[in-house]
């Protein structure tokens, strides 16, 4: 098991045992530090209001919300257009407007010069972005593919726990119907496929299969994947 695997496992464990905003913040803060970043930020765009969780300096976080910087934040703008995680710094970001240039200059005063962001899309126009920012060693460094893949999955876990545990005006995760991908993963499990085999069939990573099966198990109130398969079949959610 690699150090990256241990880091991701500890992050998932921390989220599982976090039951309030403080615990959920701390889990992301530790993940950021272990991946070599100074801060994390989660922005959830859902009615009736923007939800922000971050470890940014308090004065910057307050100013961001008070000035509604999410409307001009070039990173948020790029995340809205992107389907994949991306790394950014002052050199790679396009800052066409004066307001965006001023925004990034102001962020830079707090040491926010670079980072990595994962766009997260929900139904009916809901959107979130999970960001790790500010290299610990103050050197702009391109993160390896393995780190970015781990960050992508970590962001999805984080998003699901935020909405499930903080109840941000949406259906709780445990009460939500199974997603198409969750049903697909359960269906292949019902046919005897192991997780790596399901990952190959669906064209996703094994970790992502684990993520979807864990969500399905939670929603169905099952303690094992086998029980989740049986419950899903009993409810007619997958073919038996």
Helices and strands as residue ranges (DSSP letters): H 3-16, H 21-34, E 37-46, E 49-54, H 58-66, G 69-71, H 74-81, E 86-89, H 98-108, E 114-121, G 123-125, E 127-135, H 145-166, G 173-175, H 180-190, H 195-202, H 206-220, H 225-234
